[in-house]
Amino acid sequence: MSKVVIRIAATCLCCLSINAYAVGSQHGPSLQSQFDAIIEKANNYQDYKVVKTASLRYLWQNANDSLVRERIRNAASLKTIAKNQKSIDSLTQGLNKQEASLLTSKSLNNSIGFLGLNFSKSGYNTLMWSLILGLTAALAYLSFLNGSFKREAQYRIKLFDDLTEEFKHYRIKSNDKEKRLARELQTERNKLEEMLAGN
């Protein structure tokens, strides 16, 4: 920014010096040469110079005109400087706005929106990898639990099957025992009836 301001100021000064040289060279002889000419044309009287009052008035008028011209040029230069300063100020403001816009776009470029929040790219990467690792750990834990539940279920199913098989054998044995006892009872009844009938 300071380089831009220095370049603009240098350009303005060059323009002003060229303008001043052009204005000075447009008018007649300089005040110094007019004064020297008056002194040379003056008569001598005892170590004094006698100068014509018309020449002095002419020199005074030229000096006054030169001062007026210089004042006008100074006023014009001040206006030009003020105009250039306004231009420099507006350029500086524009540059500041551009820098602010650049910073904003850089911050937007370096951030990522996620769930309504802005994260820096590194923060976003950290968050994503943390989520991935957390979900992977949760999946591994659930897989482990699922495996243990599956083993437990298989164990319970095997126990149920064994119990069912044992119950079937018990029912068969119980049924066989009931039939055997029923036969024995019938045999004893038959014997009792025979004994009662024989007596």
C-alpha positions as CSV (number, residue, x, y, z in Angstrom):
1,M,0.0,0.0,0.0
2,S,2.8,2.4,0.9
3,K,4.5,1.7,-2.5
4,V,1.3,2.8,-4.3
5,V,1.1,6.0,-2.3
6,I,4.8,6.8,-2.9
7,R,4.4,6.2,-6.7
8,I,1.3,8.4,-6.9
9,A,3.1,11.2,-4.9
10,A,6.2,11.0,-7.1
11,T,4.0,11.2,-10.2
12,C,2.2,14.3,-8.9
13,L,5.5,16.0,-8.0
14,C,6.9,15.4,-11.5
15,C,3.8,16.8,-13.1
16,L,3.9,19.9,-10.8
17,S,7.6,20.6,-11.6
18,I,7.1,20.2,-15.3
19,N,4.1,22.5,-15.1
20,A,6.1,25.1,-13.1
21,Y,8.9,25.0,-15.6
22,A,6.5,25.4,-18.5
23,V,4.7,28.4,-16.8
24,G,8.0,30.1,-15.9
25,S,9.4,29.8,-19.4
26,Q,6.3,31.3,-21.0
27,H,6.9,34.8,-19.6
28,G,9.6,37.3,-20.4
29,P,13.0,37.7,-18.8
30,S,13.4,36.7,-15.1
31,L,13.3,39.3,-12.3
32,Q,17.0,38.8,-11.7
33,S,17.9,39.6,-15.3
34,Q,15.6,42.7,-15.3
35,F,17.2,43.9,-12.0
36,D,20.7,43.4,-13.6
37,A,19.6,45.3,-16.7
38,I,18.3,48.3,-14.6
39,I,21.6,48.4,-12.6
40,E,23.6,48.4,-15.9
41,K,21.6,51.1,-17.4
42,A,21.7,53.3,-14.3
43,N,24.0,56.3,-14.1
44,N,26.6,56.6,-11.5
45,Y,26.8,59.4,-9.0
46,Q,29.5,59.2,-6.4
47,D,29.3,55.5,-5.5
48,Y,25.6,55.5,-6.0
49,K,23.5,54.4,-8.9
50,V,20.8,56.7,-10.2
51,V,17.9,54.6,-11.4
52,K,14.9,55.8,-13.4
53,T,11.8,55.6,-11.4
54,A,9.9,54.2,-14.4
55,S,12.4,51.3,-14.5
56,L,11.9,50.7,-10.8
57,R,8.1,50.9,-11.2
58,Y,8.3,48.5,-14.1
59,L,10.5,46.1,-12.0
60,W,8.1,46.5,-9.1
61,Q,5.1,45.7,-11.4
62,N,6.9,42.7,-12.8
63,A,7.8,41.5,-9.3
64,N,4.2,41.9,-8.2
65,D,3.0,40.1,-11.3
66,S,5.4,37.3,-10.7
67,L,4.2,37.0,-7.1
68,V,0.6,37.0,-8.2
69,R,1.5,34.3,-10.8
70,E,3.3,32.3,-8.2
71,R,0.4,32.6,-5.8
72,I,-2.0,31.5,-8.5
73,R,0.3,28.6,-9.4
74,N,0.6,27.7,-5.7
75,A,-3.2,27.7,-5.3
76,A,-3.5,25.6,-8.4
77,S,-0.8,23.3,-7.1
78,L,-2.6,23.1,-3.8
79,K,-5.9,22.2,-5.5
80,T,-4.1,19.6,-7.6
81,I,-2.4,18.2,-4.4
82,A,-5.8,18.2,-2.6
83,K,-7.4,16.5,-5.6
84,N,-4.6,13.9,-5.7
85,Q,-4.8,13.5,-2.0
86,K,-8.5,12.7,-2.4
87,S,-7.7,10.3,-5.1
88,I,-5.0,8.7,-2.9
89,D,-7.5,8.5,0.0
90,S,-10.1,6.9,-2.2
91,L,-7.5,4.5,-3.6
92,T,-6.4,3.7,-0.1
93,Q,-10.0,3.1,1.0
94,G,-10.5,0.9,-2.0
95,L,-7.3,-1.0,-1.2
96,N,-8.4,-1.5,2.4
97,K,-11.8,-2.8,1.2
98,Q,-10.0,-5.2,-1.2
99,E,-7.7,-6.4,1.6
100,A,-10.7,-6.9,3.9
101,S,-12.5,-8.7,1.1
102,L,-9.4,-10.8,0.5
103,L,-9.1,-11.7,4.2
104,T,-12.8,-12.6,4.3
105,S,-12.5,-14.8,1.2
106,K,-9.4,-16.4,2.6
107,S,-11.2,-17.2,5.8
108,L,-14.1,-18.6,3.9
109,N,-11.8,-20.6,1.7
110,N,-10.0,-22.0,4.7
111,S,-13.2,-22.9,6.5
112,I,-15.9,-25.6,5.9
113,G,-19.5,-25.4,7.0
114,F,-20.7,-28.4,8.8
115,L,-24.0,-28.7,10.7
116,G,-24.4,-24.9,10.5
117,L,-21.0,-24.2,12.1
118,N,-17.8,-23.0,10.4
119,F,-14.7,-25.1,11.0
120,S,-11.2,-24.6,9.8
121,K,-10.1,-27.3,7.4
122,S,-7.7,-28.8,9.9
123,G,-10.5,-28.7,12.6
124,Y,-12.9,-30.3,10.1
125,N,-10.5,-33.0,9.2
126,T,-9.9,-33.7,12.9
127,L,-13.6,-33.8,13.6
128,M,-14.3,-36.1,10.6
129,W,-11.5,-38.5,11.6
130,S,-12.7,-38.5,15.2
131,L,-16.2,-39.3,14.0
132,I,-14.9,-42.1,11.7
133,L,-12.8,-43.6,14.4
134,G,-15.6,-43.3,17.0
135,L,-18.1,-44.9,14.6
136,T,-15.6,-47.7,13.8
137,A,-15.0,-48.3,17.5
138,A,-18.8,-48.4,18.1
139,L,-19.3,-50.8,15.1
140,A,-16.5,-53.1,16.4
141,Y,-18.1,-53.0,19.9
142,L,-21.5,-53.8,18.5
143,S,-20.1,-56.6,16.4
144,F,-18.4,-58.0,19.5
145,L,-21.7,-57.8,21.4
146,N,-23.6,-59.3,18.5
147,G,-21.1,-62.2,18.4
148,S,-21.4,-62.8,22.1
149,F,-25.2,-62.6,21.9
150,K,-25.2,-65.0,19.0
151,R,-23.0,-67.4,20.9
152,E,-25.2,-67.1,24.0
153,A,-28.3,-67.7,21.8
154,Q,-26.7,-70.7,20.2
155,Y,-25.8,-72.1,23.6
156,R,-29.4,-71.5,24.9
157,I,-30.8,-73.1,21.7
158,K,-28.5,-76.2,22.3
159,L,-29.6,-76.4,25.9
160,F,-33.3,-76.1,24.8
161,D,-32.7,-78.8,22.2
162,D,-31.0,-81.0,24.8
163,L,-33.8,-80.4,27.3
164,T,-36.4,-81.1,24.6
165,E,-34.6,-84.4,23.7
166,E,-34.3,-85.3,27.3
167,F,-38.0,-84.6,27.9
168,K,-38.9,-86.8,24.9
169,H,-36.8,-89.6,26.3
170,Y,-38.5,-89.0,29.7
171,R,-41.9,-89.1,28.2
172,I,-41.1,-92.3,26.3
173,K,-39.7,-93.9,29.4
174,S,-42.6,-92.6,31.4
175,N,-45.0,-93.9,28.9
176,D,-43.2,-97.3,28.8
177,K,-43.2,-97.4,32.6
178,E,-46.9,-96.5,32.7
179,K,-47.7,-99.3,30.2
180,R,-45.5,-101.7,32.2
181,L,-47.2,-100.7,35.4
182,A,-50.6,-101.0,33.8
183,R,-49.7,-104.5,32.6
184,E,-48.4,-105.5,36.0
185,L,-51.5,-104.0,37.6
186,Q,-53.7,-105.9,35.2
187,T,-51.7,-109.1,35.9
188,E,-52.2,-108.6,39.6
189,R,-55.9,-108.0,39.2
190,N,-56.2,-111.1,37.1
191,K,-54.4,-113.0,39.8
192,L,-56.6,-111.5,42.4
193,E,-59.7,-112.4,40.5
194,E,-58.5,-115.9,40.0
195,M,-57.9,-116.2,43.6
196,L,-61.2,-114.9,44.5
197,A,-62.9,-117.0,42.0
198,G,-61.0,-120.1,43.2
199,N,-61.9,-119.6,46.7
